[in-house]
Amino acid sequence: MQIEEKRNEIDAIDEAIVDLLNRRAAISKDISLIKLSAGLPIMDRQREDDVLRRLTRANSGLIDDAAVARIYRIILDESRRIQAKVHADLAVNGASR
């Protein structure tokens, strides 16, 4: 296989990853509304620790566990940012975007 074919495969995978990240973000936004109505904080350290442990246990590929954890810490940070924005939007104008 030529390098361009491999790069095309990577491009397709990258687009799928972005799609999945956006799907995850939409669910995170929904969770923020549930947390708000239940009076729960945005950050749940135990849940985040559980996610990182579960994903590093599930990892059996070429990416090492520390890299998986670094990647998911960024994803979790973004989820918290989205949830904080929803809370802020609701506080300001009663609606989330």
C-alpha positions in Angstrom: 0.0 0.0 0.0 1.2 3.5 -0.8 1.7 6.3 1.7 -1.3 8.3 0.2 -3.6 5.3 0.8 -2.5 5.0 4.4 -2.9 8.8 4.8 -6.4 8.5 3.4 -7.2 5.8 6.0 -5.9 8.1 8.7 -7.9 11.0 7.4 -11.1 8.9 7.5 -10.3 7.7 11.0 -9.6 11.3 12.2 -13.0 12.4 10.8 -14.7 9.6 12.6 -13.0 10.5 15.9 -14.1 14.1 15.5 -17.7 12.9 14.9 -17.5 10.7 18.0 -16.1 13.5 20.1 -19.0 15.8 19.0 -21.5 13.0 19.9 -19.8 12.7 23.3 -20.0 16.5 23.7 -23.7 16.5 23.0 -24.3 13.9 25.6 -22.1 15.8 28.1 -24.3 18.8 27.5 -27.4 16.7 28.3 -25.7 15.5 31.4 -25.1 19.1 32.5 -28.8 19.8 32.5 -29.4 16.6 34.6 -26.7 17.7 37.0 -28.1 21.2 37.3 -31.7 20.0 38.0 -30.3 17.5 40.6 -28.1 20.2 42.2 -24.9 18.2 41.4 -21.5 19.8 40.7 -20.1 19.9 37.2 -17.0 18.1 38.3 -17.2 14.6 39.6 -13.6 13.5 40.3 -14.6 10.0 41.2 -16.4 9.5 37.8 -13.4 11.0 36.0 -11.0 8.7 37.8 -13.2 5.7 37.0 -13.3 6.7 33.3 -9.5 6.9 33.2 -9.0 3.6 35.0 -11.6 1.9 32.7 -10.0 3.2 29.5 -6.5 2.3 30.5 -7.6 -1.2 31.4 -9.4 -1.5 28.1 -6.3 -0.3 26.2 -4.5 -3.1 24.4 -3.1 -1.2 21.4 0.1 0.6 20.5 -0.8 3.8 22.5 0.6 3.5 26.0 -1.7 3.9 29.0 -0.2 7.2 30.0 -1.0 8.6 26.5 -4.6 7.3 26.8 -4.9 9.1 30.1 -3.5 12.3 28.8 -5.8 12.3 25.8 -8.8 11.6 28.0 -7.9 14.3 30.5 -8.2 16.8 27.7 -11.6 15.3 26.6 -12.8 15.4 30.2 -11.6 19.0 30.5 -13.6 19.9 27.4 -16.7 18.1 28.8 -16.5 20.2 31.9 -16.1 23.4 29.8 -19.2 22.5 27.9 -21.1 21.8 31.0 -20.0 25.1 32.6 -21.1 27.0 29.5 -24.5 25.4 29.7 -24.8 26.4 33.4 -23.6 29.9 32.6 -26.0 30.3 29.6 -28.9 29.2 31.8 -28.0 31.6 34.5 -27.8 34.5 32.1 -30.7 34.0 29.8 -32.5 30.8 30.8 -31.5 28.8 27.7 -28.5 26.7 26.6 -27.0 26.8 23.2 
